[in-house]
Amino acid sequence: MQHYQRAARARDIEPFHVMAVLARARALEAQGHDVIHMEIGEPDFTTPGPIVRAGQAALAAGKTGYTPALGLPALREAIAGWYARQYAVNVDPRRVVVTPGGSAALLLVSALLVDPGKRVMMADPGYPCNRHFLRLVEGAAELVPVGPETGYQLTPELIERHWNDACVAVMAASPANPTGTLLDRQQLAELAATTRRKGGHLIVDEIYHGLTYDCQASSALEVDPDAFVLNSFSKYFGMTGWRLGWLIAPEAAVPDLERLAQNLYICAPHMAQQAALDAFREDTLAICEARREAFGMRRDFLLPSLRELGLHIPVTPQGAFYLYADTSVLGGDSAQLCRHLIETRHVAVTPGLDFGHYRADQHVRFAYTTSLENLERGVERLQQGLETWRGC
């Protein structure tokens, strides 16, 4: 292979460990083994039929060219209407930026707000790409260790304690990956007020909105109209491979975001945008709600089952489709435990190493993105795998 000189950022951005787990799982399946997938954060449901049919119609109609960088006007209006119905929040469609997945929304915000050497405060554990996008723009994450005592979320006290002159923003996630915990309306208001007092911007990842159980998530826009709020069609609407998300931004920031979007990716996929117009139909939402209920039943099975196996899950997650389990009582390193489970029992789970540094080697994430039947079989195998692990 020809030698090349890597940029420092390419060396610093850590691998996405769950993809290595998935690759090993696929290799085992290719050898004929039955693998229970509890590692990947992708719903096992396919995209709802009305969205698929709208995408097919868009292709047949030749909707395959570029769109405006900020997105189709009709889709921006539909997203604004979603906030009016769901949260009673008035969002001007001009503030809606349609992006190629939630990842592009994260990249836009990072490029917009973060100069070299500046920092964004976020919880540890948290979604790894958040901190990696900051490194890409020569910034950094101000990682704040959080635990069950705060629901694995930032608090005003933690912001006060960890804020420094390099900080320009606070980023929260509700529901959060990997913990599934939420920030309620009051907590969001307190985070917004504290961040504003510090002179920073509030960024909130709401990608798992819609996937909540026993409650409805509040949007940061209910308490802070100037927050940067990002969301995606991937999770609740089941459109992972369509690569479509959005960002709600203060109106003053939209021209800069448009210029960045034009240069970074031109626009989101035209066909996906056309299809997403049917995501907000009543029949589509009925399908999404039925799937949300199925996820809730899976959570209600898996959570007590893992606790009975001796895994410590101190906070009941209210959203997303993850359980973040403390494995310290089992001894050993959680990444080694994950390797043991996939090699000996063919159960794939994600090591805590993916989600930060704070006690990462003592945690694993379980995704209940597979059927209840598979989860039941997975728990049986986990019991056997943990028994042999304890014996190591």
C-alpha positions as CSV (number, residue, x, y, z in Angstrom):
1,M,0.0,0.0,0.0
2,Q,1.3,3.4,-0.9
3,H,2.4,5.5,2.1
4,Y,0.3,8.4,3.1
5,Q,0.6,11.0,5.8
6,R,-2.5,11.0,8.0
7,A,-3.9,14.2,9.5
8,A,-3.9,14.3,13.2
9,R,-7.7,14.3,13.3
10,A,-7.8,11.0,11.5
11,R,-5.6,9.5,14.2
12,D,-7.6,11.0,17.1
13,I,-11.1,10.0,16.0
14,E,-11.7,6.7,17.7
15,P,-13.3,3.7,15.9
16,F,-17.0,2.9,16.4
17,H,-16.6,-0.3,18.3
18,V,-20.2,-1.4,17.8
19,M,-19.4,-1.7,14.1
20,A,-16.6,-4.2,14.9
21,V,-19.1,-6.2,17.0
22,L,-21.6,-6.1,14.1
23,A,-18.9,-7.2,11.7
24,R,-18.0,-10.2,13.9
25,A,-21.7,-11.1,14.2
26,R,-22.1,-11.0,10.4
27,A,-19.0,-13.2,10.1
28,L,-20.4,-15.8,12.5
29,E,-23.7,-15.7,10.6
30,A,-21.9,-16.4,7.4
31,Q,-20.4,-19.5,9.0
32,G,-24.0,-20.7,9.8
33,H,-24.3,-19.5,13.4
34,D,-27.5,-18.0,14.8
35,V,-26.6,-14.6,16.3
36,I,-28.9,-12.6,18.6
37,H,-28.4,-8.9,17.7
38,M,-28.6,-6.7,20.8
39,E,-25.8,-4.4,19.7
40,I,-27.0,-2.2,16.8
41,G,-29.1,1.0,17.3
42,E,-31.3,0.3,14.3
43,P,-35.0,-0.6,14.5
44,D,-35.7,-4.0,13.2
45,F,-38.9,-2.8,11.6
46,T,-38.7,-1.8,7.9
47,T,-39.8,1.7,6.8
48,P,-43.6,2.1,7.0
49,G,-45.5,1.3,3.8
50,P,-46.9,4.8,3.1
51,I,-43.3,6.2,3.2
52,V,-42.0,3.5,0.9
53,R,-44.8,4.0,-1.6
54,A,-44.2,7.8,-1.6
55,G,-40.5,7.1,-2.3
56,Q,-41.3,4.8,-5.1
57,A,-43.7,7.4,-6.6
58,A,-41.0,10.0,-6.3
59,L,-38.5,7.9,-8.2
60,A,-41.0,7.1,-10.9
61,A,-41.8,10.9,-11.2
62,G,-38.1,11.6,-11.6
63,K,-37.6,13.3,-8.3
64,T,-33.9,12.5,-8.3
65,G,-32.2,15.9,-8.7
66,Y,-30.8,18.4,-6.3
67,T,-33.1,20.3,-4.0
68,P,-32.4,23.6,-2.2
69,A,-29.7,23.1,0.4
70,L,-32.1,23.8,3.3
71,G,-34.5,21.2,2.0
72,L,-37.8,21.1,0.1
73,P,-40.1,23.9,1.2
74,A,-43.0,21.5,1.6
75,L,-41.0,19.3,4.0
76,R,-39.7,22.2,6.0
77,E,-43.3,23.3,6.5
78,A,-44.4,19.7,7.4
79,I,-41.7,19.5,10.1
80,A,-42.7,22.9,11.5
81,G,-46.3,21.6,11.6
82,W,-45.1,18.6,13.5
83,Y,-43.8,20.8,16.3
84,A,-47.1,22.7,16.4
85,R,-49.0,19.4,16.8
86,Q,-46.7,17.6,19.1
87,Y,-45.3,20.3,21.4
88,A,-47.6,23.3,20.8
89,V,-44.5,25.2,19.6
90,N,-44.6,27.7,16.8
91,V,-41.6,27.1,14.6
92,D,-41.1,29.2,11.5
93,P,-40.4,26.8,8.5
94,R,-37.5,29.1,7.6
95,R,-35.7,27.9,10.8
96,V,-35.9,24.2,9.6
97,V,-32.8,22.8,7.9
98,V,-33.3,19.4,6.3
99,T,-30.1,17.3,6.5
100,P,-28.7,14.0,5.2
101,G,-29.4,12.2,8.5
102,G,-29.0,13.5,12.1
103,S,-25.2,13.1,11.6
104,A,-25.2,15.9,9.1
105,A,-27.1,18.1,11.5
106,L,-24.5,17.5,14.1
107,L,-21.7,18.3,11.7
108,L,-23.5,21.6,10.7
109,V,-23.8,22.7,14.3
110,S,-20.2,21.8,15.0
111,A,-19.0,23.7,12.0
112,L,-21.2,26.7,12.8
113,L,-20.4,27.2,16.5
114,V,-16.9,25.7,17.2
115,D,-13.7,27.4,16.4
116,P,-10.3,25.6,16.8
117,G,-9.6,25.0,20.5
118,K,-13.2,25.7,21.6
119,R,-15.2,23.1,23.5
120,V,-18.7,21.8,23.9
121,M,-19.8,20.4,27.2
122,M,-21.5,17.0,27.1
123,A,-22.3,14.0,29.3
124,D,-20.0,11.0,29.5
125,P,-21.4,8.5,28.7
126,G,-22.9,9.8,25.4
127,Y,-23.2,9.2,21.7
128,P,-19.6,9.0,20.4
129,C,-20.0,10.9,17.1
130,N,-20.9,14.0,19.1
131,R,-17.4,14.4,20.3
132,H,-15.8,13.1,17.1
133,F,-17.5,15.8,15.0
134,L,-16.0,18.4,17.3
135,R,-12.6,16.9,16.7
136,L,-13.2,17.1,13.0
137,V,-13.6,20.9,13.2
138,E,-10.6,21.2,15.5
139,G,-12.7,21.7,18.6
140,A,-13.1,19.3,21.5
141,A,-15.7,17.8,23.9
142,E,-15.7,18.9,27.5
143,L,-16.8,15.5,28.8
144,V,-18.5,15.6,32.2
145,P,-18.8,12.2,34.0
146,V,-22.4,11.5,34.9
147,G,-24.0,8.6,36.7
148,P,-27.4,7.3,37.9
149,E,-27.6,10.0,40.6
150,T,-28.4,12.6,37.8
151,G,-30.1,10.1,35.4
152,Y,-26.9,10.1,33.4
153,Q,-27.7,13.7,32.4
154,L,-26.0,17.1,32.8
155,T,-27.4,19.4,35.5
156,P,-27.0,23.2,36.1
157,E,-24.6,22.3,39.0
158,L,-22.4,20.2,36.7
159,I,-22.4,23.0,34.1
160,E,-21.3,25.5,36.7
161,R,-18.6,23.3,37.9
162,H,-17.1,22.3,34.6
163,W,-17.6,25.4,32.5
164,N,-14.4,27.1,31.4
165,D,-13.3,29.9,29.1
166,A,-13.0,27.5,26.1
167,C,-16.6,26.4,26.3
168,V,-19.1,27.8,23.7
169,A,-22.0,25.4,24.1
170,V,-23.7,22.7,26.1
171,M,-25.0,19.6,24.3
172,A,-27.7,17.3,25.9
173,A,-29.6,14.4,24.5
174,S,-33.1,13.5,25.5
175,P,-33.8,10.6,25.2
176,A,-30.1,9.8,25.5
177,N,-28.0,7.1,23.9
178,P,-26.8,4.8,25.6
179,T,-28.9,5.3,28.7
180,G,-32.4,6.0,27.4
181,T,-33.0,8.7,30.1
182,L,-35.0,11.9,29.5
183,L,-34.8,15.5,30.6
184,D,-38.2,16.8,31.6
185,R,-39.4,20.3,30.7
186,Q,-38.2,21.8,34.0
187,Q,-34.7,20.3,33.7
188,L,-34.5,21.5,30.1
189,A,-35.5,25.0,31.2
190,E,-32.8,25.0,33.9
191,L,-30.1,23.8,31.5
192,A,-31.1,26.5,29.0
193,A,-31.0,29.2,31.7
194,T,-27.6,28.1,33.0
195,T,-26.1,27.9,29.6
196,R,-27.5,31.3,28.6
197,R,-26.1,32.8,31.8
198,K,-22.7,31.4,30.8
199,G,-22.9,33.0,27.4
200,G,-23.1,29.6,25.6
201,H,-25.5,28.0,23.1
202,L,-27.8,25.0,24.0
203,I,-27.8,22.1,21.6
204,V,-30.2,19.2,22.2
205,D,-30.3,15.9,20.4
206,E,-33.9,14.8,20.2
207,I,-33.3,12.0,17.7
208,Y,-35.2,9.5,19.8
209,H,-38.3,11.6,20.3
210,G,-41.5,9.6,19.7
211,L,-39.8,6.5,21.2
212,T,-40.8,7.1,24.8
213,Y,-42.7,4.9,27.3
214,D,-45.1,6.0,30.1
215,C,-44.5,9.7,29.2
216,Q,-44.1,12.1,26.4
217,A,-40.7,13.9,25.8
218,S,-40.6,17.6,26.0
219,S,-38.7,19.5,23.3
220,A,-36.1,22.1,24.3
221,L,-37.9,24.5,22.0
222,E,-40.7,24.6,24.5
223,V,-38.4,26.4,26.9
224,D,-35.7,27.9,24.7
225,P,-36.7,29.2,21.3
226,D,-33.0,29.9,20.5
227,A,-31.8,26.3,21.2
228,F,-30.3,24.3,18.4
229,V,-32.5,21.1,18.2
230,L,-31.7,18.2,15.9
231,N,-33.8,15.2,15.0
232,S,-34.0,12.5,12.5
233,F,-36.4,10.3,10.5
234,S,-34.3,7.3,11.3
235,K,-35.6,6.1,14.6
236,Y,-39.3,6.8,15.2
237,F,-40.1,6.9,11.5
238,G,-37.9,3.9,10.7
239,M,-36.0,5.5,7.8
240,T,-32.4,4.7,8.8
241,G,-31.0,4.0,5.3
242,W,-32.9,7.0,3.7
243,R,-30.4,9.3,5.4
244,L,-32.7,12.1,6.4
245,G,-32.7,14.4,9.5
246,W,-33.3,18.0,10.4
247,L,-32.1,20.9,12.5
248,I,-34.1,23.6,14.1
249,A,-31.9,26.7,14.4
250,P,-32.3,30.4,15.4
251,E,-33.4,32.3,12.4
252,A,-30.2,34.4,12.5
253,A,-28.1,31.3,12.1
254,V,-29.9,29.9,9.0
255,P,-27.9,31.8,6.3
256,D,-24.6,30.5,7.7
257,L,-26.1,27.0,7.9
258,E,-27.3,27.2,4.3
259,R,-23.8,28.2,3.1
260,L,-22.2,25.4,5.1
261,A,-24.7,22.9,3.8
262,Q,-24.1,24.0,0.2
263,N,-20.4,23.3,0.6
264,L,-20.5,20.2,2.8
265,Y,-23.2,18.0,1.0
266,I,-25.2,20.2,-1.4
267,C,-28.6,18.9,-0.1
268,A,-30.3,15.9,1.4
269,P,-31.5,13.1,-0.9
270,H,-34.4,14.4,-3.0
271,M,-36.3,11.1,-3.1
272,A,-36.0,10.7,0.7
273,Q,-37.4,14.1,1.2
274,Q,-40.3,13.4,-1.0
275,A,-41.0,10.2,0.8
276,A,-40.7,11.8,4.2
277,L,-43.7,14.1,3.4
278,D,-45.8,11.0,4.0
279,A,-44.2,10.3,7.4
280,F,-46.7,12.7,9.1
281,R,-49.8,11.0,7.6
282,E,-52.3,9.6,10.1
283,D,-51.9,6.0,8.8
284,T,-48.1,6.3,9.0
285,L,-48.2,7.6,12.5
286,A,-50.5,4.7,13.5
287,I,-47.8,2.3,12.3
288,C,-45.1,4.2,14.2
289,E,-47.2,4.2,17.4
290,A,-47.8,0.4,17.1
291,R,-44.1,-0.1,16.8
292,R,-43.4,2.2,19.8
293,E,-45.7,0.0,21.9
294,A,-43.8,-3.1,20.7
295,F,-40.5,-1.4,21.8
296,G,-42.1,-0.7,25.2
297,M,-43.1,-4.3,25.7
298,R,-39.5,-5.3,24.8
299,R,-38.1,-2.9,27.4
300,D,-40.5,-4.2,30.0
301,F,-39.3,-7.8,29.4
302,L,-35.6,-7.2,29.0
303,L,-35.1,-4.7,31.9
304,P,-36.2,-7.1,34.7
305,S,-34.6,-10.1,33.0
306,L,-31.2,-8.4,32.9
307,R,-31.5,-7.4,36.5
308,E,-32.4,-10.9,37.5
309,L,-29.1,-12.0,35.8
310,G,-27.2,-9.8,38.2
311,L,-26.6,-6.8,35.9
312,H,-27.1,-3.5,37.6
313,I,-29.4,-1.1,35.8
314,P,-30.1,1.6,38.4
315,V,-32.3,3.9,36.3
316,T,-35.3,2.8,34.3
317,P,-35.0,4.2,30.8
318,Q,-38.0,6.2,29.6
319,G,-37.1,6.4,25.9
320,A,-35.0,5.2,23.0
321,F,-34.4,1.4,22.8
322,Y,-31.3,0.9,25.0
323,L,-30.4,-0.4,28.4
324,Y,-27.1,0.7,29.9
325,A,-25.9,-2.0,32.3
326,D,-23.2,-1.8,35.0
327,T,-21.2,-5.0,34.8
328,S,-18.7,-4.3,37.6
329,V,-20.3,-6.9,39.9
330,L,-19.3,-9.5,37.3
331,G,-15.6,-8.5,37.3
332,G,-13.3,-8.2,34.4
333,D,-13.4,-5.7,31.5
334,S,-16.7,-5.1,29.7
335,A,-15.1,-5.3,26.2
336,Q,-13.7,-8.7,27.1
337,L,-17.2,-9.7,28.3
338,C,-18.7,-8.6,25.0
339,R,-16.2,-10.7,23.1
340,H,-16.9,-13.7,25.4
341,L,-20.7,-13.4,24.8
342,I,-20.5,-13.3,21.1
343,E,-17.8,-16.0,20.7
344,T,-19.3,-18.5,23.2
345,R,-23.1,-17.7,23.0
346,H,-23.4,-15.7,19.8
347,V,-25.1,-12.8,21.6
348,A,-23.9,-9.4,20.3
349,V,-23.9,-6.4,22.7
350,T,-22.0,-3.2,22.7
351,P,-19.1,-2.4,25.1
352,G,-19.3,0.8,27.1
353,L,-16.0,1.9,25.5
354,D,-18.0,3.3,22.6
355,F,-19.7,5.9,24.7
356,G,-16.9,7.7,26.5
357,H,-14.4,7.2,29.2
358,Y,-16.2,7.4,32.6
359,R,-16.4,3.8,33.9
360,A,-16.7,2.6,30.3
361,D,-14.9,-0.6,31.0
362,Q,-17.6,-1.5,33.5
363,H,-20.7,-1.0,31.3
364,V,-22.3,-2.6,28.3
365,R,-25.3,-1.4,26.2
366,F,-28.1,-3.7,25.2
367,A,-30.4,-2.6,22.3
368,Y,-33.9,-4.1,22.2
369,T,-34.1,-3.6,18.5
370,T,-34.9,-7.2,17.8
371,S,-38.1,-9.3,18.4
372,L,-39.4,-10.3,21.8
373,E,-38.8,-13.9,20.8
374,N,-35.2,-13.2,20.0
375,L,-34.8,-11.3,23.3
376,E,-36.2,-14.3,25.2
377,R,-33.6,-16.5,23.5
378,G,-31.0,-13.9,24.0
379,V,-31.6,-13.8,27.8
380,E,-31.3,-17.6,28.0
381,R,-27.9,-17.5,26.2
382,L,-26.8,-14.5,28.4
383,Q,-27.5,-16.5,31.5
384,Q,-25.3,-19.3,30.2
385,G,-22.6,-16.9,29.0
386,L,-22.5,-15.1,32.4
387,E,-22.2,-18.3,34.3
388,T,-19.1,-19.3,32.3
389,W,-17.8,-15.8,32.5
390,R,-18.0,-15.9,36.3
391,G,-16.2,-19.1,36.2
392,C,-13.2,-17.7,34.2
